[in-house]
Amino acid sequence: MPAVVGALLSRGELLTAYTPYQPEVSQGLLQALFEYQTVISELTGLPVSNASLYDGGSAVAEAVAMACAATRRQGVVLSLGLDAPSRSVVATYSAPLGRRVDERPYNPRSGRTPTEGPDRGAGDIACVVLQQPNALGVVEDVRAHAEAAHAAGAKLIVKWDPTAAGLLATPGSQGADLVVGEGQGLGQGLCYGGPTFGFLACTDDQVRRIPGRIVGRTVDTAGRTGYVMTLRAREQDIRREKATSNICTNQTLNALAALIYVSWLGPQGLTELAHACLSRATAALQRLTAVDGVERAVDGPVFKEFAIRVPGDPHAAVAALHAEGYLVGPVLADGPAAGAVLVALTERRTAAEVEGLARALERHLATAADAEVA
């Protein structure tokens, strides 16, 4: 989180920002939100973005609601490569509305989600939900999934890690209809779990189903550029009992932090960030799998996370590494790679830290082996 983020957010006109209902006194904030929407559109590869949502999980559920409304179908296919909290949120949103949620397992060898799935209710599938990179850190084939979903008359929703935009093709450019995600990695502090923000982008035909609000740019009667809240079509105060979303606001301060962070990085910085994450993850994967007994859980291409299997109890290994100052995990709870340990590397990590992690794991495994023999 670069110092410029906190320095700019601490300015009174941003720190105390609230809903800009009166555009004549809110031009600065409205312009900032418009620029945020532009940044999200560029990062996702889709033309329309709202002014942010609460978090990544609710963004996925809102995208599912949009897809069901657009297709008039009730079937939802979730990849098991979608993180477990997001799957849980979708299930919670879907149950009272009668939507059927099916989970599609990923390939146990590659870690990628297959494009073919169960035939049950195939004609009623509203959307397929994918994560890129997925919960195992594996890079999915978004274009193949988009083609398969569209052939079935369904929408493709991709939960996207925006820090990968400097390395991977955007989901929108590969055919995704809706792209959502968690914004925590874009200049947000850890904050013990929150607050953060979620983002959502869509194609032009979905604009009137988008949750929350959109800020637009126009000109006034004197020809001067102006900004105004343009669409709030799904808010409760407008549609009342016909509302299909309970999103009535946005996370302005967190969204502005992301705008500052991405603007500070710029296109070159995003590329450098992505390559730094990839190189560190690649080096760590090679070093950790050189430890006796440690192996990759799946062999698909990765970005900055990967899953490994360790001998013995994986929870004990995570606890032992934590005690030595290395925070790895979680241990995957379901799917073909259940029991594997997820390891993430960002641009903050160093070669010395990777070596320290490997040596700490070696010490734990040796201690565990000695205890078993005794």
C-alpha positions in Angstrom: 0.0 0.0 0.0 2.1 3.0 -1.2 2.1 6.1 0.9 0.4 8.2 -1.8 -2.9 6.2 -1.2 -3.2 7.3 2.5 -1.9 10.8 1.8 -4.6 11.5 -0.8 -7.4 9.7 1.0 -6.8 11.8 4.1 -7.9 14.9 2.3 -11.2 16.1 3.6 -13.0 16.2 0.3 -12.3 12.5 -0.1 -12.3 11.2 3.5 -15.7 12.6 4.2 -17.3 11.6 0.9 -20.9 10.5 0.9 -23.5 9.9 -1.8 -23.3 12.7 -4.3 -27.0 13.4 -4.7 -26.3 17.1 -5.6 -24.0 17.1 -8.6 -23.6 20.9 -8.4 -21.6 20.6 -5.2 -20.1 17.1 -5.8 -18.2 17.5 -9.1 -14.9 16.4 -7.7 -16.2 13.2 -6.1 -18.3 12.4 -9.1 -15.3 12.8 -11.4 -13.3 10.5 -9.2 -15.9 7.8 -9.2 -16.2 8.2 -13.0 -12.4 7.6 -13.2 -12.7 4.6 -10.9 -15.3 3.1 -13.3 -13.0 3.7 -16.2 -10.1 2.0 -14.5 -12.3 -1.1 -13.7 -13.5 -1.2 -17.3 -9.9 -1.2 -18.5 -8.8 -3.9 -15.9 -11.7 -6.2 -16.8 -12.0 -5.6 -20.5 -15.7 -4.7 -20.4 -17.4 -1.4 -21.3 -19.5 -0.8 -18.2 -18.6 -0.7 -14.5 -20.6 0.4 -11.5 -19.2 2.6 -8.7 -18.2 -0.4 -6.6 -19.9 -3.0 -4.4 -19.4 -4.2 -0.8 -16.9 -7.1 -1.4 -15.9 -9.8 -3.9 -18.4 -12.4 -2.6 -21.5 -10.2 -2.9 -20.2 -9.1 -6.3 -20.3 -12.7 -7.5 -23.9 -13.2 -6.1 -25.1 -9.9 -7.8 -23.6 -11.0 -11.1 -25.5 -14.3 -10.8 -28.7 -12.4 -10.2 -28.1 -10.3 -13.3 -27.4 -13.4 -15.4 -30.6 -15.1 -14.1 -32.7 -12.0 -14.9 -31.1 -11.7 -18.4 -31.6 -15.3 -19.4 -34.8 -15.9 -17.4 -33.3 -19.1 -16.2 -32.6 -20.5 -12.7 -29.6 -22.8 -13.1 -26.2 -21.7 -11.8 -23.0 -23.7 -12.4 -20.1 -22.9 -10.1 -16.6 -24.2 -10.6 -15.1 -25.7 -7.5 -12.1 -23.5 -8.6 -14.2 -20.6 -7.3 -13.2 -19.8 -3.7 -15.4 -21.4 -1.0 -16.6 -18.2 0.6 -18.0 -16.9 -2.7 -19.7 -20.3 -3.4 -21.3 -20.0 0.0 -22.6 -16.5 -0.6 -24.1 -17.5 -4.0 -25.8 -20.5 -2.3 -27.2 -18.2 0.4 -28.5 -15.7 -2.1 -29.9 -18.4 -4.4 -31.8 -20.6 -1.9 -34.8 -18.4 -1.2 -35.2 -17.5 -4.9 -35.4 -21.1 -6.0 -32.2 -21.1 -8.0 -30.5 -24.5 -8.6 -26.8 -24.3 -7.9 -24.5 -27.1 -9.3 -20.8 -27.3 -8.6 -18.4 -28.5 -11.3 -15.2 -30.1 -10.1 -11.9 -29.1 -11.6 -9.6 -31.6 -13.3 -7.7 -33.4 -10.5 -4.4 -33.4 -12.5 -4.4 -29.9 -14.1 -6.5 -28.0 -11.6 -8.4 -26.5 -14.5 -12.2 -26.5 -14.8 -13.5 -28.6 -17.7 -15.9 -26.9 -20.1 -18.1 -29.9 -20.3 -20.3 -30.6 -17.3 -23.4 -32.5 -16.0 -26.3 -32.7 -18.4 -29.0 -32.3 -15.7 -31.0 -29.2 -16.4 -28.6 -28.1 -19.2 -31.3 -26.1 -20.9 -32.0 -24.1 -17.7 -28.4 -22.9 -17.0 -28.3 -19.1 -16.6 -24.6 -18.8 -16.0 -21.3 -20.5 -15.4 -19.1 -18.9 -12.7 -15.3 -19.2 -13.0 -12.4 -17.7 -11.1 -9.3 -16.4 -12.9 -6.8 -17.5 -11.6 -8.8 -20.0 -9.7 -8.7 -20.9 -6.0 -5.7 -23.2 -6.5 -3.8 -20.4 -8.3 -4.3 -22.1 -11.7 -4.9 -20.1 -14.8 -8.2 -21.1 -16.5 -9.0 -21.1 -20.2 -11.6 -18.3 -20.1 -12.1 -18.2 -23.9 -13.1 -21.9 -24.0 -15.5 -21.5 -21.2 -17.1 -18.4 -22.8 -17.7 -20.3 -26.0 -19.2 -23.3 -24.2 -21.4 -21.1 -22.0 -22.7 -19.0 -25.0 -23.4 -22.2 -27.0 -25.7 -23.2 -24.2 -27.4 -19.8 -24.1 -25.8 -19.0 -20.7 -23.7 -16.1 -19.4 -20.1 -16.5 -18.3 -19.2 -14.8 -15.0 -15.5 -14.5 -14.1 -14.2 -13.6 -10.7 -11.0 -11.9 -11.6 -7.8 -11.0 -9.8 -7.1 -7.5 -11.1 -3.4 -7.7 -10.2 -3.1 -10.2 -13.0 -4.1 -7.7 -15.6 -0.4 -6.9 -16.3 0.2 -10.4 -17.5 -3.0 -12.2 -18.4 -5.6 -11.3 -21.0 -8.6 -9.6 -19.5 -11.7 -11.8 -19.1 -13.8 -9.4 -21.1 -11.5 -9.6 -24.1 -11.9 -13.4 -23.9 -15.7 -13.4 -24.0 -16.8 -13.1 -20.4 -20.2 -11.4 -20.0 -19.7 -10.2 -16.4 -16.4 -9.7 -14.5 -16.4 -9.3 -10.8 -13.8 -9.4 -8.1 -12.4 -8.5 -4.7 -10.6 -5.2 -4.6 -8.6 -5.8 -1.4 -5.3 -6.2 -3.4 -5.7 -2.7 -5.0 -4.1 -0.4 -2.4 -6.3 -1.5 0.6 -4.9 -2.1 4.0 -5.4 -5.5 5.6 -7.8 -3.9 8.2 -8.3 -7.3 10.0 -10.6 -8.5 7.2 -12.4 -5.3 6.2 -13.7 -3.0 5.0 -12.8 -3.5 1.4 -14.8 -3.2 -1.9 -16.0 -5.4 -4.7 -16.1 -4.5 -8.4 -18.5 -5.4 -11.2 -18.3 -4.8 -14.9 -20.6 -6.0 -17.7 -21.5 -5.7 -21.3 -23.6 -2.8 -22.6 -26.8 -4.9 -22.8 -26.6 -5.5 -19.1 -26.4 -1.9 -18.0 -30.0 -1.5 -16.7 -29.6 -4.6 -14.5 -26.4 -3.5 -12.8 -26.6 -3.1 -9.0 -25.9 0.1 -7.2 -25.1 3.2 -9.2 -23.2 4.5 -12.3 -21.7 7.9 -12.7 -21.8 9.4 -16.1 -20.0 12.3 -17.9 -22.0 14.9 -19.8 -22.0 18.7 -20.7 -24.0 21.4 -19.2 -26.0 24.1 -21.0 -22.8 26.2 -21.3 -20.9 23.3 -22.9 -18.8 22.6 -19.8 -17.9 19.0 -18.9 -20.0 17.8 -15.9 -20.5 14.5 -14.0 -23.7 13.2 -12.6 -25.1 10.0 -11.0 -26.7 8.5 -14.1 -28.2 5.2 -13.3 -29.6 3.7 -10.0 -32.1 1.4 -11.7 -32.0 -1.4 -9.2 -31.9 0.4 -5.9 -34.6 -0.3 -3.3 -35.7 3.3 -3.1 -36.6 3.2 -6.8 -38.0 -0.2 -7.6 -39.2 -1.1 -4.1 -40.8 -4.6 -4.2 -39.6 -5.1 -7.7 -36.0 -4.7 -6.8 -33.7 -7.6 -7.6 -30.8 -6.3 -5.5 -30.4 -4.9 -2.1 -27.3 -3.0 -3.0 -28.2 0.7 -2.3 -24.8 2.3 -2.0 -21.1 1.8 -2.7 -17.7 1.7 -0.9 -16.6 5.1 -2.0 -13.4 5.5 0.1 -12.1 2.1 -0.7 -12.9 2.5 -4.4 -11.0 5.8 -4.4 -8.0 4.1 -2.8 -8.0 1.6 -5.6 -8.2 4.4 -8.2 -5.2 6.1 -6.6 -3.2 2.8 -6.4 -3.9 1.8 -10.0 -3.2 5.4 -11.2 0.1 5.3 -9.3 1.1 2.0 -10.8 0.1 2.9 -14.4 0.2 0.3 -17.2 4.0 -0.3 -16.8 3.7 -0.7 -13.1 0.9 -3.2 -13.5 3.0 -5.3 -15.8 6.0 -5.1 -13.4 3.8 -6.1 -10.5 2.4 -9.1 -12.3 5.8 -10.3 -13.5 7.2 -9.8 -10.0 4.5 -12.0 -8.5 4.9 -14.6 -11.1 8.7 -14.8 -10.8 8.5 -15.1 -7.0 5.8 -17.7 -7.1 7.7 -19.8 -9.7 10.9 -19.6 -7.6 9.0 -20.6 -4.4 7.3 -23.5 -6.1 10.6 -24.9 -7.4 12.2 -24.5 -4.0 9.4 -26.0 -1.9 8.9 -29.0 -4.2 12.6 -29.7 -3.8 11.8 -30.5 -0.1 11.7 -34.2 0.4 8.1 -35.5 0.3 6.5 -32.2 -0.9 4.8 -32.2 -4.3 2.5 -30.1 -6.4 -1.2 -30.8 -5.9 -2.0 -29.9 -9.5 0.2 -29.2 -12.4 -1.7 -26.4 -14.3 0.0 -23.0 -15.0 0.0 -20.6 -12.0 0.3 -16.9 -11.4 1.1 -16.0 -7.8 -0.5 -18.9 -5.8 0.0 -22.6 -5.9 -1.2 -25.7 -4.0 1.3 -28.2 -2.5 0.9 -31.5 -0.7 3.0 -32.1 2.4 3.6 -35.3 4.2 1.5 -35.9 7.3 -1.1 -33.5 8.7 -1.2 -30.3 6.6 -2.9 -28.4 9.4 0.1 -29.2 11.7 2.5 -28.0 8.9 0.6 -24.7 8.6 0.6 -24.2 12.4 4.3 -25.0 12.6 5.2 -22.5 9.8 3.0 -19.9 11.4 4.9 -20.3 14.7 8.1 -19.5 12.8 6.6 -16.4 11.2 5.5 -17.8 7.8 1.8 -17.4 7.0 0.7 -20.0 4.5 -2.6 -21.7 3.9 -5.5 -22.2 4.0 -5.7 -26.0 3.7 -8.1 -26.7 0.9 -11.3 -28.2 2.4 -13.0 -29.6 -0.7 -12.6 -30.7 -4.3 -10.0 -33.1 -5.8 -7.1 -31.2 -4.1 -8.6 -31.3 -0.6 -5.9 -31.4 2.0 -3.4 -29.4 -0.1 -1.9 -26.2 1.3 -2.2 -23.0 -0.6 0.9 -20.8 -0.8 0.8 -17.2 -2.1 3.7 -15.0 -3.1 3.4 -11.3 -3.9 5.9 -8.6 -4.9 6.7 -8.0 -1.2 8.4 -11.3 -0.7 12.2 -11.8 -1.1 14.4 -14.8 -2.1 15.7 -14.9 1.5 12.1 -15.3 2.8 11.4 -18.1 0.3 14.5 -19.9 1.5 13.5 -19.4 5.1 10.1 -20.8 4.4 11.6 -23.9 2.8 14.0 -24.5 5.6 11.2 -24.1 8.2 9.1 -26.6 6.3 12.1 -29.0 6.3 12.6 -28.6 10.0 8.9 -29.3 10.7 8.8 -32.4 8.5 12.0 -33.8 10.1 10.6 -33.2 13.6 7.3 -34.9 12.6 9.2 -37.9 11.1 11.3 -38.3 14.3 8.1 -38.1 16.5 6.5 -40.8 14.3 9.5 -43.1 14.7 9.6 -42.6 18.4 
